[in-house]
Amino acid sequence: MNDCVLTIVFDFNNQSFRKKEKQMEKRELVSKKSNQSYEYFARNSIENIITYFKSSKGGLTHQQAILSREKYGENIITHGKKTPLIVEIIKAYFTPFTIVLLTLAIISFITDYVIAAPEDRDLVGVLIILAMVLISGTMTLIQSVKSNQAAEKLNNLVKVTATVVRRKKTVELPIEEIVCGDIVKLSAGDMIPADIRLMKTKDLFVSQSAMTGESYPVEKRADYKLKVNSVETEYENIVFMGSNVISGSAEGIVVSVGEGTLFGKVARDVSDKNPQTNFEVGISRTSWLLIRFMLVMAPAVFLINGLTKGDWFEAFLFGLSVAVGLTPEMLPMIVTTNLVKGASSMAKKGTIIKNLNAIQNFGAIDILCTDKTGTLTQDKIILEYHLDCDGKEDSRVLRHAFFNSYYQTGLKNLMDVAIIDAAKSELSIDPSDYRKVDEIPFDFKRRRMSVVIEDAAGKTQMITKGAVEEMLDISSFVDYQGAVTPLTEELKSEILKTVEALNEDGLRVLAVSQKTNPATIDEFSVSDENEMVLIGYLAFLDPPKETTKAALEALKNHGVGVKVLTGDNALVTKSVCKQVGLANEELITGNEITRMNDFELKTIAEKYNIFVKLTPQQKTRIVQVLREAGHTIGFMGDGINDAPAMKEADVGISVDTAVDIAKESADVILLEKDLMILERGLLAGRTTFGNIMKYVKMTASSNFGNMFSVVVASIFLPFLPMLPLQLLFLNLIYDISCMSIPWDHVDDQYLEQPKKWDASKIGSFMTWLGPTSSVFDITTYLLMYFVICPQLVGGNYHDLAPAQQATFIAIFHAGWFVESLWSQTLVIHTLRTPKIPFLQSRASFILTTITSLGIAVGTILPFTGFGQTLGLAELPLNYFAWLAVTIVSYLVLVMIVKKFYVNRFGELL
């Protein structure tokens, strides 16, 4: 019986799994709709599309809706496959470097607890290393979880209902219930619930700014004829999920839902895992470089000491200590401290750093890609000019435009708001002095609207504003050069030239006409809009932020190229770019990019700086090819259309006016309108990177030099050059000193160019600068073995009794311990700058203080009881005279070698 139940349960689960798998396959099929699918829907007749989806103008039946959902998928954005939490945890806590730390923890556990005498057992070292792993892994896990929250914002944006025709009845349905083939009705204020082929339209204007970045609403028409090489968002007979209706009404048939929509593709791109950034790649490569070096050096030291000393267990412990010494244990802490310090500093300046790694990546950026609307610009249309027909500023034109915008009862768009704001600041008008008689509402066929007003004296005026071409059609006269004259073809041509010149400056132009005492009838109509007098123009602009030009200039001075990637049109973009210092640039359009392969696009993307009429996928593609070309990319945007490119970039940057999804996708959010924060962020990133590289390069080279010295000493000395515990304690003092590096500053010259993490340079730094310390380590060996120790003990090592040999070894260890600490710590000051340390470039007070304390503690240690328990002995005063000569000579040699290194490799850090 139980077997039967298990079989039924298994079969049921199997069927459920297959059903879910089948649904996923169908969703994937729908999500892979090509551009040709949209082209098919745009080109074909409504009758063919209705037949294609087995629908009707009376809508779907309940059963048809179920079949359509089964065939074409649900109208749900699933945001891709979520990574299980356990996988996120494993990836966070088991990176190459944390594996090294865990290995060191096991080593420390064995040496300090398992094989130690009961009274000597100590787990402090183990706990410290495990704490490093815990901190590093937890920070990574938190960032991974946060990065997955961006896609959820997309779903919140479309939590609306839609008006749908089902079984010849109009009903309101949640958009999740909409299916392909549904007939949907749209009106002003509606969010577009799916991708829809329009069947009927009446003055339909849609805002696609969140999808394309266009500043102005676009007109959509059911009778649109598809143009050659158009991109999807230019199809005027298709509206897309995520857009919204500004004015007018429409009816259409749903052709794509859920993940198959353009909006769904954006959501899927946003939810995909971020590619590894330059910083993450650098950390990984550096970790593996140090691991490989450790795997070679530690066994070599073990074998050499085992063969030369004969004590294999002692050699094994010493080899493990060397492995500890070769690994910069504090790297996670140094990196995290640097990043947190940088984030805290930026937060005080109005910038939120969501992803700590973005601090360093910020400094590595060599190309900043930016959207135009809302990032470079204020995302607020203003009235730039109000001109008479002679091209001069005229308050009369503004006054008439004010009356038209103020008294209309229809939807006041951004241009009406701009007119009213300008009039209030420039004119003194009391609306109570006028009475509205009538209005002729705006419609998108005639593209104009009129109001009729009456003043206190009983004078009436019809005032009309609208698109220039339509206004010329209804105007018979023009107020030109101080007189009202007939509007001839010659004057029309001159007026159009003026408007074209304004358009070339990226200004959108409306015309204003009026006529006095129009015929008095019960109700005014469109037929009354005739024989009017053209009085002037209104020119509108979405202006750049005040600090944009200065910010872009500062970025250029710091080696960062700027590329504008926008969905807006060429004229407006060209004008804005001109104002912010990007003039005389050739523009590349989305249509041109559609025809390019990746190789061609890579060449174009590096050569040109302004790209217009782009889709979200095209923005992402440009970022991808630039990254593949070796650039570190920052992307600054504020709309849904920018989110995928922001995720693809090394650093996603959002601004104060961004939509929620852009802010969630970003690594950095600028809370202030001042774009000069970009420069401050850049410098903070480079400072952070510089301090991290100081630690990595200094420690790697210092440890390499020490271990090289150990190998040499192990070959020739009859005893271990340093005890394992001494080596670990020396490493601890050095690491504590290094914890002050995040508070150090860097030279101004270092901040001038982008900085990238190059693991190969760490290797070259180790091999060039590391052996410099070995030269003086070896001289210290010779001094201690042949001079200092024999003087104090009374003879050469091999001639001494065992007790005297022990004293000889303790003095030798103390001498090399102190010399190693001095050279290892002072070299921090020497290698932190290509300049002369202490004179041309001084470390911060904190770094100087902590390193000085470290040297003092290590120098006094042999004279203390604790030092003697470590196997050290007191040193004679004449040793310190030799030490001074050794350290000065070492620092001079380091400065000479680093000069050659800079000449060879271009930079020190």
FIDRENVEX-661715 format. One record per residue (C-alpha): z negated, y, x; residue in three letters. Coordinates in steps of 0.02 Angstrom, whole numbers, padded with zeros to 5 digits, always signed. Example, Ala and Ser with C-alpha at 12.3 -4.5 7.8 and 13.67 -1.06 7.14 Angstrom:
2
-00390-00225+00615ala/-00357-00053+00684ser/
This chain:
909
+00000+00000+00000met/-00048+00121+00139asn/+00112+00078+00232asp/+00211+00117+00074cys/+00124+00285+00055val/+00154+00327+00238leu/+00338+00282+00218thr/+00356+00393+00064ile/+00266+00537+00151val/+00373+00514+00306phe/+00533+00512+00203asp/+00477+00665+00106phe/+00436+00760+00266asn/+00599+00703+00340asn/+00694+00768+00189gln/+00598+00932+00196ser/+00639+00949+00381phe/+00823+00912+00350arg/+00825+01036+00208lys/+00748+01172+00317lys/+00867+01127+00458glu/+01013+01139+00337lys/+00952+01308+00277gln/+00937+01369+00457met/+01114+01311+00493glu/+01178+01405+00342lys/+01084+01561+00392arg/+01156+01546+00566glu/+01330+01526+00491leu/+01306+01682+00385val/+01233+01780+00530ser/+01386+01743+00636lys/+01507+01835+00522lys/+01636+01919+00630ser/+01707+02093+00618asn/+01858+02011+00535gln/+01749+01964+00386ser/+01709+02147+00353tyr/+01892+02188+00378glu/+01938+02058+00248tyr/+01821+02135+00121phe/+01880+02311+00162ala/+02065+02268+00146arg/+02067+02153-00006asn/+02066+02203-00188ser/+01908+02194-00293ile/+01986+02055-00396glu/+02012+01947-00242asn/+01835+01977-00181ile/+01761+01936-00352ile/+01862+01775-00351thr/+01806+01738-00172tyr/+01623+01740-00225phe/+01658+01658-00396lys/+01581+01809-00482ser/+01638+01926-00621ser/+01623+02109-00668lys/+01486+02056-00789gly/+01387+01987-00642gly/+01325+01814-00597leu/+01235+01692-00708thr/+01067+01623-00655his/+01146+01459-00600gln/+01284+01550-00503gln/+01153+01653-00412ala/+01063+01493-00358ile/+01226+01418-00293leu/+01271+01580-00202ser/+01100+01585-00118arg/+01121+01403-00066glu/+01294+01437+00005lys/+01277+01609+00086tyr/+01091+01620+00122gly/+00945+01726+00064glu/+00930+01913+00074asn/+00786+01899+00198ile/+00772+01958+00377ile/+00682+01819+00471thr/+00682+01911+00640his/+00734+01757+00739gly/+00625+01613+00799lys/+00446+01657+00837lys/+00373+01588+00998thr/+00220+01480+00959pro/+00056+01558+01014leu/+00014+01411+01128ile/+00178+01439+01221val/+00140+01624+01238glu/-00032+01580+01308ile/+00038+01455+01434ile/+00171+01579+01492lys/+00040+01717+01510ala/-00089+01618+01609tyr/+00024+01508+01716phe/+00139+01622+01814thr/+00182+01582+01997pro/+00047+01701+02058phe/-00090+01642+01941thr/-00051+01464+01995ile/-00087+01520+02174val/-00250+01597+02117leu/-00299+01439+02022leu/-00260+01337+02177thr/-00374+01451+02278leu/-00509+01429+02146ala/-00499+01240+02165ile/-00507+01258+02354ile/-00658+01372+02340ser/-00741+01250+02219phe/-00717+01106+02340ile/-00777+01198+02495thr/-00918+01298+02415asp/-00984+01170+02292tyr/-00920+00991+02304val/-00938+00963+02492ile/-01072+01094+02521ala/-01254+01049+02542ala/-01355+01069+02380pro/-01449+01221+02445glu/-01285+01305+02499asp/-01186+01282+02340arg/-01111+01445+02276asp/-00985+01473+02136leu/-00967+01662+02153val/-00798+01648+02240gly/-00733+01528+02107val/-00790+01643+01966leu/-00710+01797+02045ile/-00541+01712+02063ile/-00549+01642+01886leu/-00591+01816+01821ala/-00433+01882+01906met/-00330+01748+01819val/-00413+01786+01652leu/-00382+01974+01665ile/-00202+01955+01721ser/-00160+01823+01591gly/-00246+01915+01448thr/-00152+02077+01486met/+00013+01982+01486thr/-00029+01892+01324leu/-00076+02053+01234ile/+00088+02136+01285gln/+00190+01983+01232ser/+00110+01982+01059val/+00135+02169+01037lys/+00319+02159+01083ser/+00350+02040+00937asn/+00284+02163+00809gln/+00435+02279+00820ala/+00547+02172+00710ala/+00419+02167+00570glu/+00445+02354+00543lys/+00626+02322+00493leu/+00571+02218+00345asn/+00452+02354+00287asn/+00595+02480+00283leu/+00688+02383+00148val/+00546+02333+00030lys/+00637+02402-00123val/+00714+02345-00286thr/+00895+02361-00336ala/+00990+02381-00499thr/+01092+02223-00524val/+01210+02164-00661val/+01167+01985-00713arg/+01246+01902-00864arg/+01318+02071-00920lys/+01143+02147-00921lys/+01075+02276-00801thr/+00910+02223-00722val/+00796+02278-00580glu/+00772+02143-00449leu/+00679+02135-00283pro/+00810+02141-00146ile/+00755+01968-00086glu/+00831+01897-00246glu/+01002+01979-00220ile/+01142+01859-00171val/+01324+01871-00118cys/+01431+01905-00271gly/+01300+02009-00361asp/+01361+02169-00443ile/+01246+02311-00388val/+01234+02488-00456lys/+01186+02630-00339leu/+01125+02807-00371ser/+01051+02952-00273ala/+00894+02902-00179gly/+00930+02715-00177asp/+00911+02611-00019met/+01065+02503+00005ile/+00996+02325-00023pro/+01136+02226+00061ala/+01312+02251+00130asp/+01416+02299-00021ile/+01603+02321-00054arg/+01620+02469-00171leu/+01710+02445-00337met/+01682+02616-00414lys/+01619+02778-00338thr/+01580+02950-00403lys/+01547+03080-00269asp/+01455+02951-00164leu/+01378+03014-00003phe/+01273+02899+00104val/+01158+02932+00252ser/+01195+02810+00392gln/+01095+02906+00522ser/+00971+02765+00547ala/+01117+02646+00583met/+01241+02758+00673thr/+01149+02917+00724gly/+01266+03030+00626glu/+01181+03195+00581ser/+01271+03219+00415tyr/+01295+03106+00264pro/+01463+03017+00254val/+01572+03000+00101glu/+01609+02826+00035lys/+01758+02791-00078arg/+01811+02634-00170ala/+01996+02678-00149asp/+01985+02691+00041tyr/+02131+02621+00140lys/+02076+02537+00302leu/+02131+02623+00462lys/+02187+02531+00619val/+02050+02491+00747asn/+01909+02556+00639ser/+01732+02495+00673val/+01631+02424+00529glu/+01526+02579+00499thr/+01685+02682+00474glu/+01742+02576+00326tyr/+01724+02699+00183glu/+01731+02565+00048asn/+01584+02467+00118ile/+01402+02523+00121val/+01273+02440+00230phe/+01095+02378+00211met/+00970+02502+00285gly/+01072+02654+00232ser/+01027+02761+00082asn/+01119+02857-00053val/+01107+03046-00035ile/+01205+03093-00191ser/+01328+03022-00317gly/+01336+02849-00390ser/+01430+02687-00363ala/+01452+02508-00413glu/+01496+02368-00294gly/+01491+02183-00254ile/+01375+02110-00122val/+01475+02033+00020val/+01338+01996+00148ser/+01150+01970+00138val/+01002+01949+00252gly/+01040+01903+00431glu/+01226+01912+00397gly/+01218+02101+00370thr/+01238+02229+00508leu/+01056+02274+00479phe/+01008+02090+00499gly/+01099+02081+00665lys/+01000+02232+00726val/+00839+02148+00669ala/+00885+01989+00761arg/+00925+02086+00920asp/+00759+02177+00910val/+00660+02016+00887ser/+00744+01929+01033asp/+00641+01912+01191lys/+00653+02058+01310asn/+00751+02022+01469pro/+00647+02023+01629gln/+00626+02198+01695thr/+00650+02253+01875asn/+00460+02257+01896phe/+00433+02081+01828glu/+00573+02010+01935val/+00497+02096+02088gly/+00323+02025+02055ile/+00395+01850+02032ser/+00501+01855+02190arg/+00359+01925+02293thr/+00241+01790+02231ser/+00363+01653+02279trp/+00394+01734+02449leu/+00207+01732+02487leu/+00189+01556+02418ile/+00329+01491+02530arg/+00255+01580+02680phe/+00084+01506+02643met/+00157+01330+02623leu/+00229+01344+02799val/+00088+01431+02893met/-00065+01342+02822ala/-00005+01165+02866pro/+00053+01227+03037ala/-00120+01297+03075val/-00200+01136+03012phe/-00092+01026+03123leu/-00111+01135+03278ile/-00301+01142+03265asn/-00314+00958+03221gly/-00211+00908+03371leu/-00291+01028+03495thr/-00473+01018+03438lys/-00481+00839+03373gly/-00590+00886+03222asp/-00470+00858+03077trp/-00594+00899+02939phe/-00640+01065+03020glu/-00454+01097+03047ala/-00422+01060+02864phe/-00554+01185+02807leu/-00484+01314+02926phe/-00307+01283+02860gly/-00369+01312+02683leu/-00451+01474+02738ser/-00287+01527+02815val/-00202+01493+02648ala/-00331+01606+02565val/-00304+01739+02697gly/-00115+01735+02676leu/-00125+01763+02489thr/-00162+01941+02433pro/-00290+01890+02302glu/-00314+02066+02240met/-00131+02090+02193leu/-00159+02064+02005pro/-00307+02182+02008met/-00217+02312+02115ile/-00064+02305+02002val/-00165+02313+01842thr/-00276+02454+01905thr/-00124+02554+01959asn/-00040+02529+01791leu/-00194+02567+01687val/-00230+02722+01792lys/-00051+02780+01767gly/-00059+02747+01580ala/-00222+02843+01564ser/-00149+02989+01659ser/+00006+02992+01549met/-00097+02980+01389ala/-00184+03143+01436lys/-00012+03224+01447lys/+00044+03171+01273gly/+00130+03007+01317thr/+00079+02836+01254ile/+00120+02690+01369ile/+00131+02537+01258lys/+00187+02419+01394asn/+00094+02440+01558leu/+00240+02373+01660asn/+00342+02520+01596ala/+00246+02636+01713ile/+00326+02562+01867gln/+00493+02535+01780asn/+00491+02719+01732phe/+00492+02763+01916gly/+00631+02639+01953ala/+00753+02711+01824ile/+00915+02770+01902asp/+01010+02790+01737ile/+00936+02861+01577leu/+01038+02820+01423cys/+00993+02927+01274thr/+01040+02947+01094asp/+01082+03125+01042lys/+01012+03154+00868thr/+00824+03177+00868gly/+00805+03144+01055thr/+00907+03278+01142leu/+00914+03377+00979thr/+00782+03433+00856gln/+00853+03327+00713asp/+00844+03484+00607lys/+01001+03575+00551ile/+00991+03762+00574ile/+01107+03902+00523leu/+01181+03958+00687glu/+01299+04096+00623tyr/+01336+04190+00463his/+01499+04280+00497leu/+01617+04390+00400asp/+01804+04355+00404cys/+01819+04466+00560asp/+01702+04347+00653gly/+01554+04467+00655lys/+01374+04433+00602glu/+01354+04494+00423asp/+01193+04491+00323ser/+01295+04507+00162arg/+01366+04332+00192val/+01191+04263+00218leu/+01127+04350+00061arg/+01264+04275-00048his/+01237+04103+00029ala/+01051+04119-00009phe/+01083+04153-00192phe/+01198+04002-00201asn/+01073+03884-00119ser/+00916+03954-00199tyr/+00974+03951-00380tyr/+01062+03782-00382gln/+00967+03644-00471thr/+01052+03497-00385gly/+00995+03408-00227leu/+00962+03535-00090lys/+01029+03460+00071asn/+00980+03508+00248leu/+01108+03648+00252met/+01037+03727+00094asp/+00864+03719+00172val/+00932+03799+00332ala/+01012+03941+00233ile/+00852+03976+00135ile/+00746+03973+00293asp/+00865+04092+00384ala/+00869+04213+00237ala/+00681+04218+00223lys/+00662+04261+00406ser/+00806+04387+00418glu/+00819+04467+00245leu/+00704+04544+00117ser/+00756+04471-00051ile/+00652+04461-00209asp/+00726+04324-00319pro/+00637+04399-00470ser/+00763+04545-00462asp/+00899+04422-00513tyr/+00929+04304-00657arg/+01029+04145-00649lys/+01163+04142-00783val/+01243+03973-00749asp/+01296+03852-00614glu/+01438+03734-00580ile/+01357+03586-00488pro/+01420+03516-00326phe/+01532+03365-00325asp/+01614+03282-00178phe/+01788+03288-00250lys/+01801+03477-00249arg/+01668+03492-00111arg/+01593+03655-00169arg/+01467+03723-00292met/+01447+03889-00384ser/+01309+03992-00463val/+01325+04143-00575val/+01186+04273-00560ile/+01147+04440-00641glu/+01053+04584-00560asp/+00939+04711-00642ala/+01085+04827-00677ala/+01177+04693-00775gly/+01307+04658-00640lys/+01358+04476-00632thr/+01429+04381-00486gln/+01499+04207-00461met/+01455+04147-00287ile/+01536+03989-00220thr/+01511+03899-00054lys/+01593+03741+00010gly/+01714+03660+00131ala/+01835+03786+00207val/+01997+03704+00145glu/+01935+03694-00035glu/+01871+03873-00028met/+02041+03935+00030leu/+02120+03847-00119asp/+02017+03947-00245ile/+02018+04113-00152ser/+02159+04235-00185ser/+02085+04378-00084phe/+01992+04403+00078val/+01870+04536+00134asp/+01955+04575+00301tyr/+01935+04723+00417gln/+01835+04822+00288gly/+01954+04800+00142ala/+01989+04669+00010val/+02168+04612+00036thr/+02275+04470-00032pro/+02250+04305+00059leu/+02419+04277+00140thr/+02476+04121+00233glu/+02463+04218+00394glu/+02281+04262+00360leu/+02246+04082+00308lys/+02314+04023+00474ser/+02205+04148+00568glu/+02051+04096+00470ile/+02082+03912+00505leu/+02098+03949+00691lys/+01928+04034+00687thr/+01852+03885+00599val/+01934+03765+00722glu/+01858+03861+00866ala/+01686+03845+00786leu/+01715+03659+00757asn/+01759+03636+00940glu/+01587+03704+00979asp/+01516+03565+00871gly/+01474+03678+00725leu/+01498+03623+00545arg/+01574+03766+00446val/+01562+03812+00262leu/+01648+03960+00180ala/+01575+04082+00052val/+01674+04171-00086ser/+01624+04279-00232gln/+01695+04375-00377lys/+01613+04513-00478thr/+01592+04512-00667asn/+01681+04348-00704pro/+01741+04322-00882ala/+01596+04307-01002thr/+01601+04144-01095ile/+01470+04029-01166asp/+01479+03911-01018glu/+01559+03922-00847phe/+01667+03779-00785ser/+01770+03726-00635val/+01918+03820-00707ser/+01825+03983-00675asp/+01826+03952-00488glu/+01985+04048-00455asn/+02050+04215-00389glu/+01893+04233-00285met/+01864+04342-00132val/+01827+04252+00032leu/+01687+04348+00119ile/+01638+04242+00270gly/+01579+04081+00352tyr/+01419+03987+00383leu/+01408+03886+00544ala/+01273+03751+00563phe/+01206+03661+00714leu/+01083+03522+00754asp/+01014+03612+00908pro/+00947+03532+01066pro/+00762+03534+01103lys/+00710+03686+01206glu/+00663+03582+01357thr/+00812+03464+01354thr/+00919+03556+01481lys/+00775+03580+01604ala/+00721+03399+01583ala/+00896+03332+01617leu/+00912+03444+01769glu/+00744+03381+01834ala/+00801+03201+01810leu/+00961+03237+01905lys/+00862+03313+02048asn/+00759+03153+02056his/+00911+03040+02069gly/+00926+02990+01886val/+01096+02996+01801gly/+01101+03034+01615val/+01220+02952+01490lys/+01231+03001+01307val/+01258+02854+01189leu/+01273+02913+01009thr/+01347+02863+00844gly/+01386+03045+00802asp/+01560+03122+00810asn/+01644+03192+00963ala/+01644+03378+00918leu/+01458+03390+00881val/+01413+03283+01031thr/+01523+03385+01147lys/+01441+03545+01089ser/+01264+03481+01113val/+01307+03410+01284cys/+01380+03576+01335lys/+01219+03665+01287gln/+01110+03543+01385val/+01213+03551+01544gly/+01331+03403+01520leu/+01491+03505+01501ala/+01667+03457+01555asn/+01636+03273+01524glu/+01768+03155+01455glu/+01712+03069+01295leu/+01732+02881+01266ile/+01734+02820+01085thr/+01670+02661+01006gly/+01847+02615+00955asn/+01900+02617+01138glu/+01751+02510+01188ile/+01796+02381+01055thr/+01957+02343+01150arg/+01870+02324+01321met/+01808+02165+01403asn/+01643+02168+01498asp/+01724+02200+01667phe/+01822+02349+01600glu/+01669+02415+01509leu/+01562+02402+01667lys/+01687+02513+01759thr/+01696+02638+01616ile/+01508+02639+01587ala/+01473+02684+01769glu/+01611+02815+01778lys/+01585+02911+01615tyr/+01429+02988+01540asn/+01462+03026+01355ile/+01499+02891+01226phe/+01523+02933+01041val/+01543+02842+00875lys/+01450+02690+00942leu/+01378+02546+00842thr/+01205+02478+00886pro/+01288+02326+00968gln/+01398+02438+01075gln/+01247+02535+01137lys/+01163+02372+01184thr/+01320+02309+01268arg/+01332+02465+01377ile/+01151+02445+01430val/+01184+02262+01470gln/+01334+02294+01583val/+01244+02435+01673leu/+01096+02321+01708arg/+01213+02184+01768glu/+01286+02312+01888ala/+01115+02327+01969gly/+01049+02484+01884his/+00874+02505+01812thr/+00900+02575+01639ile/+00792+02682+01527gly/+00848+02706+01347phe/+00781+02849+01241met/+00811+02840+01054gly/+00735+02872+00884asp/+00830+02770+00753gly/+00855+02591+00696ile/+01024+02596+00782asn/+00937+02627+00949asp/+00809+02486+00937ala/+00914+02343+01010pro/+00969+02448+01159ala/+00789+02503+01188met/+00736+02321+01193lys/+00877+02277+01313glu/+00835+02419+01434ala/+00705+02407+01572asp/+00610+02547+01486val/+00625+02592+01302gly/+00575+02773+01268ile/+00544+02845+01096ser/+00509+03023+01040val/+00394+03111+00920asp/+00515+03111+00772thr/+00571+02928+00788ala/+00571+02803+00646val/+00437+02670+00653asp/+00551+02532+00716ile/+00606+02638+00865ala/+00425+02675+00909lys/+00380+02491+00897glu/+00527+02441+01007ser/+00484+02571+01138ala/+00379+02546+01294asp/+00345+02732+01306val/+00319+02857+01165ile/+00329+03045+01195leu/+00208+03126+01074leu/+00256+03302+01123glu/+00423+03386+01095lys/+00425+03439+01277asp/+00552+03324+01363leu/+00485+03379+01532met/+00363+03236+01503ile/+00508+03128+01559leu/+00494+03202+01733glu/+00305+03181+01735arg/+00324+03001+01681gly/+00454+02972+01815leu/+00340+03039+01951leu/+00191+02942+01885ala/+00296+02784+01889gly/+00352+02813+02067arg/+00174+02851+02122thr/+00114+02691+02041thr/+00255+02592+02123phe/+00218+02671+02292gly/+00035+02623+02285asn/+00074+02446+02232ile/+00199+02427+02373met/+00072+02495+02496lys/-00044+02352+02456tyr/+00090+02217+02452val/+00177+02267+02613lys/+00020+02313+02711met/-00072+02155+02661thr/+00076+02041+02688ala/+00113+02113+02860ser/-00071+02120+02911ser/-00103+01941+02855asn/+00056+01884+02941phe/+00001+01966+03103gly/-00173+01891+03090asn/-00105+01717+03057met/+00020+01733+03199phe/-00126+01777+03310ser/-00224+01628+03243val/-00081+01510+03285val/-00071+01575+03463val/-00259+01566+03485ala/-00267+01392+03410ser/-00147+01327+03541ile/-00243+01393+03691phe/-00425+01409+03639leu/-00540+01259+03651pro/-00625+01310+03488phe/-00574+01386+03321leu/-00529+01571+03343pro/-00631+01610+03187met/-00735+01505+03068leu/-00669+01479+02890pro/-00814+01576+02814leu/-00788+01720+02936gln/-00603+01727+02892leu/-00642+01731+02705leu/-00773+01867+02727phe/-00654+01971+02833leu/-00525+01954+02696asn/-00653+02006+02565leu/-00701+02167+02656ile/-00517+02211+02677tyr/-00478+02175+02494asp/-00624+02284+02436ile/-00556+02425+02543ser/-00385+02400+02465cys/-00456+02421+02290met/-00458+02609+02325ser/-00267+02615+02349ile/-00230+02653+02164pro/-00321+02819+02189trp/-00214+02867+02337asp/-00071+02992+02326his/+00104+02976+02397val/+00213+03097+02495asp/+00324+03216+02397asp/+00479+03149+02486gln/+00441+02975+02420tyr/+00458+03038+02241leu/+00634+03105+02262glu/+00732+02945+02227gln/+00713+02794+02111pro/+00613+02649+02181lys/+00657+02467+02152lys/+00560+02312+02196trp/+00652+02216+02333asp/+00563+02058+02392ala/+00679+02042+02543ser/+00612+02207+02609lys/+00436+02136+02604ile/+00494+01995+02718gly/+00573+02115+02841ser/+00417+02227+02836phe/+00308+02076+02878met/+00414+02022+03025thr/+00430+02197+03097trp/+00254+02267+03075leu/+00150+02107+03072gly/+00171+02056+03256pro/+00115+02229+03315thr/-00064+02182+03274ser/-00042+02015+03361ser/-00010+02103+03526val/-00184+02178+03524phe/-00264+02026+03445asp/-00205+01930+03598ile/-00270+02064+03717thr/-00436+02052+03625thr/-00435+01862+03648tyr/-00407+01884+03835leu/-00540+02019+03847leu/-00670+01919+03752met/-00631+01750+03833tyr/-00615+01806+04013phe/-00723+01964+04023val/-00851+02003+03886ile/-00913+01828+03843cys/-00930+01765+04024pro/-01025+01925+04069gln/-01151+01901+03928leu/-01172+01712+03939val/-01158+01695+04126gly/-01003+01591+04155gly/-00838+01524+04093asn/-00835+01423+03933tyr/-00802+01252+04013his/-00943+01274+04139asp/-01076+01308+04007leu/-01201+01195+03921ala/-01175+01161+03735pro/-01303+01291+03681ala/-01224+01423+03793gln/-01051+01373+03728gln/-01113+01405+03551ala/-01170+01580+03603thr/-01002+01607+03690phe/-00909+01559+03531ile/-01019+01672+03421ala/-00987+01824+03533ile/-00801+01785+03538phe/-00794+01772+03348his/-00889+01936+03328ala/-00772+02027+03446gly/-00614+01968+03359trp/-00693+01994+03186phe/-00730+02178+03220val/-00563+02211+03306glu/-00468+02127+03163ser/-00562+02228+03033leu/-00532+02394+03122trp/-00347+02361+03150ser/-00318+02287+02977gln/-00406+02431+02888thr/-00346+02579+02991leu/-00167+02518+02978val/-00180+02560+02792ile/-00183+02743+02842his/-00040+02719+02965thr/+00077+02622+02850leu/+00044+02722+02690arg/+00163+02857+02752thr/+00311+02873+02871pro/+00227+03031+02938lys/+00089+03045+03068ile/-00070+02988+02981pro/-00222+03103+02968phe/-00116+03251+03029leu/+00046+03263+02929gln/-00011+03155+02784ser/-00190+03120+02735arg/-00252+02984+02619ala/-00353+03028+02464ser/-00539+03057+02479phe/-00577+02895+02388ile/-00466+02789+02501leu/-00534+02871+02658thr/-00714+02847+02602thr/-00697+02665+02549ile/-00602+02611+02705thr/-00728+02700+02815ser/-00872+02610+02728leu/-00781+02444+02750gly/-00760+02473+02936ile/-00943+02525+02952ala/-01007+02371+02861val/-00897+02254+02963gly/-00947+02336+03128thr/-01134+02326+03092ile/-01122+02149+03023leu/-01140+02056+03193pro/-01304+02148+03223phe/-01381+02088+03060thr/-01464+01926+03009gly/-01328+01895+02879phe/-01196+01914+03014gly/-01285+01785+03120gln/-01286+01663+02975thr/-01097+01685+02971leu/-01093+01630+03154gly/-01077+01804+03232leu/-01175+01874+03379ala/-01220+02048+03441glu/-01088+02139+03543leu/-01119+02241+03702pro/-01086+02428+03705leu/-00945+02413+03832asn/-00850+02311+03701tyr/-00833+02467+03593phe/-00752+02565+03734ala/-00622+02426+03748trp/-00608+02427+03557leu/-00570+02614+03553ala/-00430+02594+03681val/-00362+02443+03586thr/-00360+02528+03415ile/-00281+02690+03479val/-00148+02591+03571ser/-00117+02486+03416tyr/-00096+02636+03301leu/+00025+02719+03424val/+00128+02559+03433leu/+00130+02546+03242val/+00195+02725+03227met/+00333+02688+03353ile/+00384+02526+03266val/+00379+02604+03091lys/+00494+02743+03152lys/+00621+02613+03209phe/+00595+02521+03044tyr/+00631+02677+02940val/+00787+02713+03043asn/+00845+02534+03013arg/+00800+02511+02828phe/+00798+02690+02764gly/+00619+02695+02699glu/+00447+02628+02741leu/+00381+02576+02570leu/
